[in-house]
Amino acid sequence: MDCLKFFDGGSNKVLSSQVLSISPPIATATGKDLLRKANALLRFHFKVDPEQLSDEQFSELWQQLKWALHFESKRFNLKDGKNTLQI
């Protein structure tokens, strides 16, 4: 049986392929599954549950994340072997 193990510090969870197939994968196409994508990014980067945030908190973290990702993309944008980031 295919399974995926999660180790979350306390309880170890094992999910079967049947459980994993309940939720469809997030669409990779631009403009699709925007909320699911935003939730995944907030979970990953800020280690928060977006479902527990107020609309204002969600919006603030989303704006912070967009800025951070934009900043990081510029930080790693090299030109002629030099970092081109200007703050």
N, CA, C and O atoms as a CHARMM CRD file, in Angstrom:
* protein
*
  348
    1    1 MET  N      0.85600  -1.18200   0.00000 PROA 1      0.00000
    2    1 MET  CA     0.00000   0.00000   0.00000 PROA 1      0.00000
    3    1 MET  C      0.89100   1.23100   0.00000 PROA 1      0.00000
    4    1 MET  O      1.82100   1.32900   0.80000 PROA 1      0.00000
    5    2 ASP  N      0.60800   2.17800  -0.90200 PROA 2      0.00000
    6    2 ASP  CA     1.32900   3.44100  -0.90400 PROA 2      0.00000
    7    2 ASP  C      0.89500   4.25200   0.29900 PROA 2      0.00000
    8    2 ASP  O     -0.28500   4.28100   0.64900 PROA 2      0.00000
    9    3 CYS  N      1.85500   4.91100   0.93100 PROA 3      0.00000
   10    3 CYS  CA     1.50800   5.75000   2.06400 PROA 3      0.00000
   11    3 CYS  C      2.50900   6.89500   2.17200 PROA 3      0.00000
   12    3 CYS  O      3.58200   6.86200   1.56900 PROA 3      0.00000
   13    4 LEU  N      2.14300   7.88300   2.93200 PROA 4      0.00000
   14    4 LEU  CA     2.97700   9.03300   3.18200 PROA 4      0.00000
   15    4 LEU  C      3.04400   9.21000   4.68800 PROA 4      0.00000
   16    4 LEU  O      2.01200   9.22200   5.35800 PROA 4      0.00000
   17    5 LYS  N      4.25000   9.34800   5.22700 PROA 5      0.00000
   18    5 LYS  CA     4.40400   9.50700   6.67300 PROA 5      0.00000
   19    5 LYS  C      4.68600  10.95500   7.00500 PROA 5      0.00000
   20    5 LYS  O      5.48600  11.61000   6.33700 PROA 5      0.00000
   21    6 PHE  N      4.02500  11.45700   8.04100 PROA 6      0.00000
   22    6 PHE  CA     4.25000  12.80500   8.55200 PROA 6      0.00000
   23    6 PHE  C      4.81800  12.68300   9.95100 PROA 6      0.00000
   24    6 PHE  O      4.30400  11.92500  10.77400 PROA 6      0.00000
   25    7 PHE  N      5.86500  13.41800  10.21700 PROA 7      0.00000
   26    7 PHE  CA     6.44100  13.44800  11.55100 PROA 7      0.00000
   27    7 PHE  C      6.31700  14.88400  12.04600 PROA 7      0.00000
   28    7 PHE  O      7.08500  15.75700  11.64000 PROA 7      0.00000
   29    8 ASP  N      5.35600  15.11900  12.91500 PROA 8      0.00000
   30    8 ASP  CA     5.07600  16.48900  13.34300 PROA 8      0.00000
   31    8 ASP  C      5.52700  16.76800  14.77200 PROA 8      0.00000
   32    8 ASP  O      4.94700  17.61700  15.45000 PROA 8      0.00000
   33    9 GLY  N      6.52800  16.08200  15.22200 PROA 9      0.00000
   34    9 GLY  CA     7.06500  16.35400  16.54200 PROA 9      0.00000
   35    9 GLY  C      6.43600  15.53700  17.65400 PROA 9      0.00000
   36    9 GLY  O      7.12000  15.21800  18.62600 PROA 9      0.00000
   37   10 GLY  N      5.20000  15.19600  17.55700 PROA 10     0.00000
   38   10 GLY  CA     4.54200  14.44000  18.61100 PROA 10     0.00000
   39   10 GLY  C      3.96700  13.14500  18.07700 PROA 10     0.00000
   40   10 GLY  O      4.45300  12.05300  18.37000 PROA 10     0.00000
   41   11 SER  N      2.93200  13.29700  17.29500 PROA 11     0.00000
   42   11 SER  CA     2.28600  12.10800  16.74300 PROA 11     0.00000
   43   11 SER  C      2.76200  11.88000  15.31800 PROA 11     0.00000
   44   11 SER  O      2.82900  12.81100  14.51500 PROA 11     0.00000
   45   12 ASN  N      3.07800  10.67600  15.02500 PROA 12     0.00000
   46   12 ASN  CA     3.45000  10.32000  13.66100 PROA 12     0.00000
   47   12 ASN  C      2.18800   9.89000  12.93100 PROA 12     0.00000
   48   12 ASN  O      1.43000   9.04900  13.41500 PROA 12     0.00000
   49   13 LYS  N      1.97200  10.47800  11.76400 PROA 13     0.00000
   50   13 LYS  CA     0.76600  10.17500  10.99800 PROA 13     0.00000
   51   13 LYS  C      1.15700   9.43700   9.73300 PROA 13     0.00000
   52   13 LYS  O      2.15200   9.76300   9.08600 PROA 13     0.00000
   53   14 VAL  N      0.36700   8.44900   9.39700 PROA 14     0.00000
   54   14 VAL  CA     0.56600   7.72100   8.15100 PROA 14     0.00000
   55   14 VAL  C     -0.73200   7.82500   7.36400 PROA 14     0.00000
   56   14 VAL  O     -1.79900   7.44800   7.84800 PROA 14     0.00000
   57   15 LEU  N     -0.62800   8.33900   6.14800 PROA 15     0.00000
   58   15 LEU  CA    -1.81100   8.47700   5.30300 PROA 15     0.00000
   59   15 LEU  C     -1.70200   7.52500   4.12500 PROA 15     0.00000
   60   15 LEU  O     -0.67100   7.46600   3.45400 PROA 15     0.00000
   61   16 SER  N     -2.75500   6.79200   3.88200 PROA 16     0.00000
   62   16 SER  CA    -2.76300   5.86400   2.75100 PROA 16     0.00000
   63   16 SER  C     -3.03300   6.62000   1.46500 PROA 16     0.00000
   64   16 SER  O     -3.46800   7.77100   1.49000 PROA 16     0.00000
   65   17 SER  N     -2.77500   5.97100   0.34500 PROA 17     0.00000
   66   17 SER  CA    -3.03300   6.59800  -0.94800 PROA 17     0.00000
   67   17 SER  C     -4.51800   6.89800  -1.11700 PROA 17     0.00000
   68   17 SER  O     -4.87600   7.83200  -1.83600 PROA 17     0.00000
   69   18 GLN  N     -5.40100   6.11700  -0.46300 PROA 18     0.00000
   70   18 GLN  CA    -6.83600   6.39600  -0.54600 PROA 18     0.00000
   71   18 GLN  C     -7.15700   7.73500   0.10500 PROA 18     0.00000
   72   18 GLN  O     -7.92300   8.52700  -0.44400 PROA 18     0.00000
   73   19 VAL  N     -6.57800   7.98800   1.26800 PROA 19     0.00000
   74   19 VAL  CA    -6.82600   9.25200   1.96100 PROA 19     0.00000
   75   19 VAL  C     -6.23400  10.40700   1.16100 PROA 19     0.00000
   76   19 VAL  O     -6.85500  11.46200   1.03400 PROA 19     0.00000
   77   20 LEU  N     -5.03400  10.20800   0.62200 PROA 20     0.00000
   78   20 LEU  CA    -4.37400  11.26100  -0.13700 PROA 20     0.00000
   79   20 LEU  C     -5.11200  11.59900  -1.42300 PROA 20     0.00000
   80   20 LEU  O     -4.96400  12.70900  -1.93400 PROA 20     0.00000
   81   21 SER  N     -5.89700  10.68000  -1.95600 PROA 21     0.00000
   82   21 SER  CA    -6.60500  10.93200  -3.20800 PROA 21     0.00000
   83   21 SER  C     -7.93800  11.64500  -3.00900 PROA 21     0.00000
   84   21 SER  O     -8.59400  11.99200  -3.99100 PROA 21     0.00000
   85   22 ILE  N     -8.35100  11.86900  -1.77700 PROA 22     0.00000
   86   22 ILE  CA    -9.63000  12.53900  -1.51600 PROA 22     0.00000
   87   22 ILE  C     -9.60200  13.97200  -2.03600 PROA 22     0.00000
   88   22 ILE  O    -10.55400  14.42100  -2.67400 PROA 22     0.00000
   89   23 SER  N     -8.53200  14.67900  -1.76900 PROA 23     0.00000
   90   23 SER  CA    -8.40700  16.06600  -2.20300 PROA 23     0.00000
   91   23 SER  C     -7.67900  16.11000  -3.53600 PROA 23     0.00000
   92   23 SER  O     -6.61200  15.51300  -3.67800 PROA 23     0.00000
   93   24 PRO  N     -8.24000  16.80700  -4.50900 PROA 24     0.00000
   94   24 PRO  CA    -7.56800  16.86800  -5.81700 PROA 24     0.00000
   95   24 PRO  C     -6.27500  17.67000  -5.71400 PROA 24     0.00000
   96   24 PRO  O     -6.15000  18.53700  -4.84900 PROA 24     0.00000
   97   25 PRO  N     -5.32600  17.39100  -6.57900 PROA 25     0.00000
   98   25 PRO  CA    -4.08300  18.16400  -6.56300 PROA 25     0.00000
   99   25 PRO  C     -4.35200  19.62300  -6.91300 PROA 25     0.00000
  100   25 PRO  O     -5.33300  19.94000  -7.58600 PROA 25     0.00000
  101   26 ILE  N     -3.48800  20.48700  -6.46000 PROA 26     0.00000
  102   26 ILE  CA    -3.60600  21.90800  -6.78400 PROA 26     0.00000
  103   26 ILE  C     -3.26700  22.09700  -8.25800 PROA 26     0.00000
  104   26 ILE  O     -2.26700  21.57400  -8.74900 PROA 26     0.00000
  105   27 ALA  N     -4.10700  22.84700  -8.95100 PROA 27     0.00000
  106   27 ALA  CA    -3.89800  23.10000 -10.37900 PROA 27     0.00000
  107   27 ALA  C     -2.62900  23.91700 -10.58100 PROA 27     0.00000
  108   27 ALA  O     -2.38500  24.88200  -9.85800 PROA 27     0.00000
  109   28 THR  N     -1.83400  23.53300 -11.55300 PROA 28     0.00000
  110   28 THR  CA    -0.59400  24.25900 -11.82700 PROA 28     0.00000
  111   28 THR  C     -0.80900  25.42500 -12.78200 PROA 28     0.00000
  112   28 THR  O      0.07800  26.26500 -12.93400 PROA 28     0.00000
  113   29 ALA  N     -1.95800  25.49200 -13.42200 PROA 29     0.00000
  114   29 ALA  CA    -2.23000  26.56500 -14.38500 PROA 29     0.00000
  115   29 ALA  C     -2.35600  27.90700 -13.67100 PROA 29     0.00000
  116   29 ALA  O     -2.90400  27.99500 -12.57100 PROA 29     0.00000
  117   30 THR  N     -1.84400  28.93600 -14.31200 PROA 30     0.00000
  118   30 THR  CA    -1.95300  30.28800 -13.77900 PROA 30     0.00000
  119   30 THR  C     -3.42000  30.68400 -13.67700 PROA 30     0.00000
  120   30 THR  O     -4.19900  30.45200 -14.60200 PROA 30     0.00000
  121   31 GLY  N     -3.79100  31.27900 -12.55300 PROA 31     0.00000
  122   31 GLY  CA    -5.16300  31.74400 -12.36100 PROA 31     0.00000
  123   31 GLY  C     -6.11500  30.70100 -11.81000 PROA 31     0.00000
  124   31 GLY  O     -7.28800  31.00300 -11.59400 PROA 31     0.00000
  125   32 LYS  N     -5.64900  29.48500 -11.57700 PROA 32     0.00000
  126   32 LYS  CA    -6.50100  28.42200 -11.03600 PROA 32     0.00000
  127   32 LYS  C     -6.09700  28.13500  -9.59300 PROA 32     0.00000
  128   32 LYS  O     -4.92000  28.24600  -9.24800 PROA 32     0.00000
  129   33 ASP  N     -7.04900  27.77000  -8.75500 PROA 33     0.00000
  130   33 ASP  CA    -6.79900  27.39300  -7.35600 PROA 33     0.00000
  131   33 ASP  C     -6.00700  28.45600  -6.59800 PROA 33     0.00000
  132   33 ASP  O     -5.10500  28.12600  -5.82700 PROA 33     0.00000
  133   34 LEU  N     -6.33600  29.71600  -6.80900 PROA 34     0.00000
  134   34 LEU  CA    -5.56600  30.80200  -6.20300 PROA 34     0.00000
  135   34 LEU  C     -5.56300  30.74800  -4.67900 PROA 34     0.00000
  136   34 LEU  O     -4.51700  30.93400  -4.05800 PROA 34     0.00000
  137   35 LEU  N     -6.71400  30.49700  -4.07200 PROA 35     0.00000
  138   35 LEU  CA    -6.76800  30.46200  -2.61100 PROA 35     0.00000
  139   35 LEU  C     -5.97200  29.28400  -2.06200 PROA 35     0.00000
  140   35 LEU  O     -5.27000  29.42600  -1.06000 PROA 35     0.00000
  141   36 ARG  N     -6.07300  28.12600  -2.70500 PROA 36     0.00000
  142   36 ARG  CA    -5.31100  26.96300  -2.24200 PROA 36     0.00000
  143   36 ARG  C     -3.80800  27.21000  -2.36600 PROA 36     0.00000
  144   36 ARG  O     -3.03400  26.80500  -1.49900 PROA 36     0.00000
  145   37 LYS  N     -3.40400  27.87100  -3.43800 PROA 37     0.00000
  146   37 LYS  CA    -1.99100  28.18900  -3.62100 PROA 37     0.00000
  147   37 LYS  C     -1.52200  29.18500  -2.56300 PROA 37     0.00000
  148   37 LYS  O     -0.45300  29.01500  -1.97700 PROA 37     0.00000
  149   38 ALA  N     -2.32200  30.22300  -2.32100 PROA 38     0.00000
  150   38 ALA  CA    -1.96600  31.21300  -1.30400 PROA 38     0.00000
  151   38 ALA  C     -1.87400  30.55600   0.07000 PROA 38     0.00000
  152   38 ALA  O     -0.94200  30.82400   0.82900 PROA 38     0.00000
  153   39 ASN  N     -2.84000  29.69800   0.38900 PROA 39     0.00000
  154   39 ASN  CA    -2.81400  28.99000   1.67700 PROA 39     0.00000
  155   39 ASN  C     -1.55700  28.14700   1.80900 PROA 39     0.00000
  156   39 ASN  O     -0.92000  28.14500   2.86200 PROA 39     0.00000
  157   40 ALA  N     -1.19600  27.43500   0.75400 PROA 40     0.00000
  158   40 ALA  CA     0.00000  26.58000   0.79800 PROA 40     0.00000
  159   40 ALA  C      1.25700  27.41400   1.02400 PROA 40     0.00000
  160   40 ALA  O      2.12800  27.03100   1.80600 PROA 40     0.00000
  161   41 LEU  N      1.35100  28.54800   0.34400 PROA 41     0.00000
  162   41 LEU  CA     2.52100  29.40700   0.50600 PROA 41     0.00000
  163   41 LEU  C      2.60800  29.99000   1.90900 PROA 41     0.00000
  164   41 LEU  O      3.69100  30.04400   2.49200 PROA 41     0.00000
  165   42 LEU  N      1.47400  30.42900   2.45600 PROA 42     0.00000
  166   42 LEU  CA     1.47900  30.96900   3.82200 PROA 42     0.00000
  167   42 LEU  C      1.84200  29.89400   4.83700 PROA 42     0.00000
  168   42 LEU  O      2.59500  30.15000   5.77700 PROA 42     0.00000
  169   43 ARG  N      1.30800  28.69300   4.64800 PROA 43     0.00000
  170   43 ARG  CA     1.66200  27.59400   5.55400 PROA 43     0.00000
  171   43 ARG  C      3.15900  27.32300   5.51100 PROA 43     0.00000
  172   43 ARG  O      3.79900  27.18000   6.55200 PROA 43     0.00000
  173   44 PHE  N      3.71300  27.25300   4.31200 PROA 44     0.00000
  174   44 PHE  CA     5.11900  26.90900   4.14300 PROA 44     0.00000
  175   44 PHE  C      6.04500  27.98700   4.70100 PROA 44     0.00000
  176   44 PHE  O      6.96400  27.68900   5.46400 PROA 44     0.00000
  177   45 HSD  N      5.80500  29.22100   4.32400 PROA 45     0.00000
  178   45 HSD  CA     6.73400  30.28800   4.68100 PROA 45     0.00000
  179   45 HSD  C      6.55400  30.82400   6.09600 PROA 45     0.00000
  180   45 HSD  O      7.54300  31.14200   6.75600 PROA 45     0.00000
  181   46 PHE  N      5.33200  30.93300   6.57400 PROA 46     0.00000
  182   46 PHE  CA     5.07700  31.51200   7.89000 PROA 46     0.00000
  183   46 PHE  C      4.71300  30.48600   8.96000 PROA 46     0.00000
  184   46 PHE  O      4.59000  30.82800  10.13600 PROA 46     0.00000
  185   47 LYS  N      4.54100  29.23900   8.55400 PROA 47     0.00000
  186   47 LYS  CA     4.19200  28.16900   9.50400 PROA 47     0.00000
  187   47 LYS  C      2.92200  28.51000  10.28400 PROA 47     0.00000
  188   47 LYS  O      2.85300  28.31700  11.49800 PROA 47     0.00000
  189   48 VAL  N      1.91800  29.01900   9.56500 PROA 48     0.00000
  190   48 VAL  CA     0.62700  29.35500  10.17200 PROA 48     0.00000
  191   48 VAL  C     -0.47300  28.59700   9.44500 PROA 48     0.00000
  192   48 VAL  O     -0.29300  28.15000   8.31200 PROA 48     0.00000
  193   49 ASP  N     -1.60400  28.46000  10.10600 PROA 49     0.00000
  194   49 ASP  CA    -2.78200  27.87600   9.46700 PROA 49     0.00000
  195   49 ASP  C     -3.63900  29.02800   8.93900 PROA 49     0.00000
  196   49 ASP  O     -4.28900  29.71900   9.72300 PROA 49     0.00000
  197   50 PRO  N     -3.64900  29.23900   7.63700 PROA 50     0.00000
  198   50 PRO  CA    -4.40500  30.36400   7.07500 PROA 50     0.00000
  199   50 PRO  C     -5.89100  30.32300   7.40500 PROA 50     0.00000
  200   50 PRO  O     -6.55000  31.36200   7.43200 PROA 50     0.00000
  201   51 GLU  N     -6.41600  29.14100   7.65200 PROA 51     0.00000
  202   51 GLU  CA    -7.84100  29.01200   7.98000 PROA 51     0.00000
  203   51 GLU  C     -8.16500  29.66300   9.32400 PROA 51     0.00000
  204   51 GLU  O     -9.32300  29.99300   9.58200 PROA 51     0.00000
  205   52 GLN  N     -7.16500  29.85300  10.18100 PROA 52     0.00000
  206   52 GLN  CA    -7.36800  30.44500  11.50300 PROA 52     0.00000
  207   52 GLN  C     -7.16000  31.96100  11.51100 PROA 52     0.00000
  208   52 GLN  O     -7.36900  32.60700  12.53800 PROA 52     0.00000
  209   53 LEU  N     -6.75300  32.52500  10.38700 PROA 53     0.00000
  210   53 LEU  CA    -6.47700  33.95800  10.30500 PROA 53     0.00000
  211   53 LEU  C     -7.73100  34.74700   9.95300 PROA 53     0.00000
  212   53 LEU  O     -8.59200  34.27000   9.21500 PROA 53     0.00000
  213   54 SER  N     -7.82200  35.95200  10.48800 PROA 54     0.00000
  214   54 SER  CA    -8.88800  36.85100  10.04500 PROA 54     0.00000
  215   54 SER  C     -8.54700  37.30400   8.62400 PROA 54     0.00000
  216   54 SER  O     -7.42400  37.10900   8.16000 PROA 54     0.00000
  217   55 ASP  N     -9.50200  37.90000   7.94700 PROA 55     0.00000
  218   55 ASP  CA    -9.24700  38.38900   6.59300 PROA 55     0.00000
  219   55 ASP  C     -8.10700  39.41300   6.59800 PROA 55     0.00000
  220   55 ASP  O     -7.26900  39.42700   5.69700 PROA 55     0.00000
  221   56 GLU  N     -8.08800  40.27000   7.62500 PROA 56     0.00000
  222   56 GLU  CA    -7.05100  41.29200   7.72200 PROA 56     0.00000
  223   56 GLU  C     -5.67300  40.66200   7.94800 PROA 56     0.00000
  224   56 GLU  O     -4.69000  41.08200   7.33700 PROA 56     0.00000
  225   57 GLN  N     -5.60100  39.65400   8.82400 PROA 57     0.00000
  226   57 GLN  CA    -4.33400  38.97100   9.08100 PROA 57     0.00000
  227   57 GLN  C     -3.85200  38.23800   7.83100 PROA 57     0.00000
  228   57 GLN  O     -2.67100  38.28800   7.49000 PROA 57     0.00000
  229   58 PHE  N     -4.76700  37.56500   7.16000 PROA 58     0.00000
  230   58 PHE  CA    -4.42700  36.85900   5.92500 PROA 58     0.00000
  231   58 PHE  C     -3.86700  37.84400   4.90600 PROA 58     0.00000
  232   58 PHE  O     -2.82500  37.59700   4.29800 PROA 58     0.00000
  233   59 SER  N     -4.56800  38.96400   4.72300 PROA 59     0.00000
  234   59 SER  CA    -4.14700  39.96300   3.75500 PROA 59     0.00000
  235   59 SER  C     -2.77200  40.52200   4.10100 PROA 59     0.00000
  236   59 SER  O     -1.93500  40.68600   3.21300 PROA 59     0.00000
  237   60 GLU  N     -2.52600  40.81600   5.36900 PROA 60     0.00000
  238   60 GLU  CA    -1.22800  41.35900   5.78600 PROA 60     0.00000
  239   60 GLU  C     -0.10200  40.36200   5.52800 PROA 60     0.00000
  240   60 GLU  O      0.94100  40.73200   4.98800 PROA 60     0.00000
  241   61 LEU  N     -0.30600  39.10200   5.90800 PROA 61     0.00000
  242   61 LEU  CA     0.72900  38.09400   5.66200 PROA 61     0.00000
  243   61 LEU  C      0.93100  37.86900   4.17100 PROA 61     0.00000
  244   61 LEU  O      2.06100  37.66800   3.72700 PROA 61     0.00000
  245   62 TRP  N     -0.14600  37.90000   3.39000 PROA 62     0.00000
  246   62 TRP  CA    -0.03200  37.70600   1.94900 PROA 62     0.00000
  247   62 TRP  C      0.79500  38.82700   1.32800 PROA 62     0.00000
  248   62 TRP  O      1.64300  38.56900   0.47400 PROA 62     0.00000
  249   63 GLN  N      0.55500  40.07400   1.75000 PROA 63     0.00000
  250   63 GLN  CA     1.33400  41.19900   1.22600 PROA 63     0.00000
  251   63 GLN  C      2.81100  41.08200   1.63900 PROA 63     0.00000
  252   63 GLN  O      3.70500  41.37000   0.84300 PROA 63     0.00000
  253   64 GLN  N      3.05800  40.66000   2.87500 PROA 64     0.00000
  254   64 GLN  CA     4.43500  40.46600   3.33200 PROA 64     0.00000
  255   64 GLN  C      5.12900  39.38000   2.52000 PROA 64     0.00000
  256   64 GLN  O      6.29100  39.52700   2.14200 PROA 64     0.00000
  257   65 LEU  N      4.42500  38.30500   2.25700 PROA 65     0.00000
  258   65 LEU  CA     5.00600  37.20100   1.50200 PROA 65     0.00000
  259   65 LEU  C      5.30000  37.62500   0.06400 PROA 65     0.00000
  260   65 LEU  O      6.36300  37.30900  -0.46900 PROA 65     0.00000
  261   66 LYS  N      4.37500  38.33100  -0.56000 PROA 66     0.00000
  262   66 LYS  CA     4.61600  38.80300  -1.92800 PROA 66     0.00000
  263   66 LYS  C      5.85900  39.69100  -1.97200 PROA 66     0.00000
  264   66 LYS  O      6.67800  39.56800  -2.88300 PROA 66     0.00000
  265   67 TRP  N      6.00100  40.58400  -0.99200 PROA 67     0.00000
  266   67 TRP  CA     7.18500  41.43900  -0.95100 PROA 67     0.00000
  267   67 TRP  C      8.44900  40.60700  -0.76100 PROA 67     0.00000
  268   67 TRP  O      9.44000  40.80900  -1.46300 PROA 67     0.00000
  269   68 ALA  N      8.41400  39.66800   0.19000 PROA 68     0.00000
  270   68 ALA  CA     9.59800  38.84500   0.48000 PROA 68     0.00000
  271   68 ALA  C     10.01100  38.02800  -0.74500 PROA 68     0.00000
  272   68 ALA  O     11.20000  37.93000  -1.05100 PROA 68     0.00000
  273   69 LEU  N      9.05200  37.44700  -1.43900 PROA 69     0.00000
  274   69 LEU  CA     9.38100  36.65500  -2.61700 PROA 69     0.00000
  275   69 LEU  C      9.91200  37.53800  -3.74600 PROA 69     0.00000
  276   69 LEU  O     10.82200  37.14200  -4.47400 PROA 69     0.00000
  277   70 HSD  N      9.34800  38.72000  -3.88800 PROA 70     0.00000
  278   70 HSD  CA     9.84700  39.65800  -4.88700 PROA 70     0.00000
  279   70 HSD  C     11.28000  40.08400  -4.53300 PROA 70     0.00000
  280   70 HSD  O     12.15400  40.12100  -5.40000 PROA 70     0.00000
  281   71 PHE  N     11.51000  40.40200  -3.26400 PROA 71     0.00000
  282   71 PHE  CA    12.83000  40.79300  -2.77400 PROA 71     0.00000
  283   71 PHE  C     13.84100  39.67700  -3.02700 PROA 71     0.00000
  284   71 PHE  O     14.94400  39.92800  -3.51300 PROA 71     0.00000
  285   72 GLU  N     13.46200  38.45400  -2.69700 PROA 72     0.00000
  286   72 GLU  CA    14.36800  37.31500  -2.89900 PROA 72     0.00000
  287   72 GLU  C     14.64500  37.06500  -4.37000 PROA 72     0.00000
  288   72 GLU  O     15.76200  36.70200  -4.73600 PROA 72     0.00000
  289   73 SER  N     13.64700  37.25400  -5.21300 PROA 73     0.00000
  290   73 SER  CA    13.88500  37.03600  -6.64600 PROA 73     0.00000
  291   73 SER  C     14.88600  38.05700  -7.17300 PROA 73     0.00000
  292   73 SER  O     15.71000  37.72800  -8.02700 PROA 73     0.00000
  293   74 LYS  N     14.82800  39.29700  -6.67500 PROA 74     0.00000
  294   74 LYS  CA    15.79400  40.30900  -7.08600 PROA 74     0.00000
  295   74 LYS  C     17.16600  40.04500  -6.47900 PROA 74     0.00000
  296   74 LYS  O     18.19100  40.29500  -7.11400 PROA 74     0.00000
  297   75 ARG  N     17.18300  39.54500  -5.26500 PROA 75     0.00000
  298   75 ARG  CA    18.45000  39.27300  -4.58800 PROA 75     0.00000
  299   75 ARG  C     19.27100  38.24600  -5.34700 PROA 75     0.00000
  300   75 ARG  O     20.50000  38.31900  -5.37000 PROA 75     0.00000
  301   76 PHE  N     18.60500  37.30200  -5.96000 PROA 76     0.00000
  302   76 PHE  CA    19.30700  36.24700  -6.67800 PROA 76     0.00000
  303   76 PHE  C     19.39400  36.50300  -8.17500 PROA 76     0.00000
  304   76 PHE  O     19.83200  35.64000  -8.93600 PROA 76     0.00000
  305   77 ASN  N     18.97900  37.68200  -8.59000 PROA 77     0.00000
  306   77 ASN  CA    19.07400  38.05100  -9.99500 PROA 77     0.00000
  307   77 ASN  C     20.48100  38.58600 -10.24200 PROA 77     0.00000
  308   77 ASN  O     20.78000  39.73900  -9.92900 PROA 77     0.00000
  309   78 LEU  N     21.31900  37.76000 -10.79200 PROA 78     0.00000
  310   78 LEU  CA    22.71100  38.14400 -11.00200 PROA 78     0.00000
  311   78 LEU  C     22.90500  38.68800 -12.40400 PROA 78     0.00000
  312   78 LEU  O     22.30700  38.19400 -13.35900 PROA 78     0.00000
  313   79 LYS  N     23.73400  39.69800 -12.52300 PROA 79     0.00000
  314   79 LYS  CA    24.06200  40.26900 -13.82200 PROA 79     0.00000
  315   79 LYS  C     25.57500  40.44600 -13.87300 PROA 79     0.00000
  316   79 LYS  O     26.16100  41.12000 -13.02700 PROA 79     0.00000
  317   80 ASP  N     26.18500  39.84600 -14.85500 PROA 80     0.00000
  318   80 ASP  CA    27.64600  39.90700 -14.98500 PROA 80     0.00000
  319   80 ASP  C     28.35800  39.42300 -13.72900 PROA 80     0.00000
  320   80 ASP  O     29.40200  39.95200 -13.34900 PROA 80     0.00000
  321   81 GLY  N     27.77500  38.40600 -13.08900 PROA 81     0.00000
  322   81 GLY  CA    28.41100  37.83300 -11.91500 PROA 81     0.00000
  323   81 GLY  C     28.23100  38.65100 -10.64700 PROA 81     0.00000
  324   81 GLY  O     28.78500  38.30400  -9.60400 PROA 81     0.00000
  325   82 LYS  N     27.45700  39.74300 -10.72300 PROA 82     0.00000
  326   82 LYS  CA    27.25400  40.59800  -9.55900 PROA 82     0.00000
  327   82 LYS  C     25.78900  40.60500  -9.19000 PROA 82     0.00000
  328   82 LYS  O     24.90800  40.52000 -10.04600 PROA 82     0.00000
  329   83 ASN  N     25.55000  40.70900  -7.90700 PROA 83     0.00000
  330   83 ASN  CA    24.18200  40.81000  -7.41100 PROA 83     0.00000
  331   83 ASN  C     23.66300  42.21400  -7.73300 PROA 83     0.00000
  332   83 ASN  O     24.32700  43.20600  -7.43300 PROA 83     0.00000
  333   84 THR  N     22.47800  42.29600  -8.34300 PROA 84     0.00000
  334   84 THR  CA    21.95600  43.57900  -8.78100 PROA 84     0.00000
  335   84 THR  C     20.93900  44.18000  -7.80600 PROA 84     0.00000
  336   84 THR  O     20.29400  45.17700  -8.13000 PROA 84     0.00000
  337   85 LEU  N     20.78900  43.58900  -6.62400 PROA 85     0.00000
  338   85 LEU  CA    19.78500  44.06800  -5.67100 PROA 85     0.00000
  339   85 LEU  C     20.15000  45.44700  -5.14900 PROA 85     0.00000
  340   85 LEU  O     21.28300  45.70400  -4.74100 PROA 85     0.00000
  341   86 GLN  N     19.15800  46.32100  -5.17400 PROA 86     0.00000
  342   86 GLN  CA    19.30400  47.62500  -4.55800 PROA 86     0.00000
  343   86 GLN  C     18.12000  47.83300  -3.65000 PROA 86     0.00000
  344   86 GLN  O     16.97300  47.69300  -4.07300 PROA 86     0.00000
  345   87 ILE  N     18.38900  48.16800  -2.40200 PROA 87     0.00000
  346   87 ILE  CA    17.30500  48.35900  -1.43100 PROA 87     0.00000
  347   87 ILE  C     17.01100  49.84500  -1.30400 PROA 87     0.00000
  348   87 ILE  O     16.13000  50.23700  -0.53800 PROA 87     0.00000
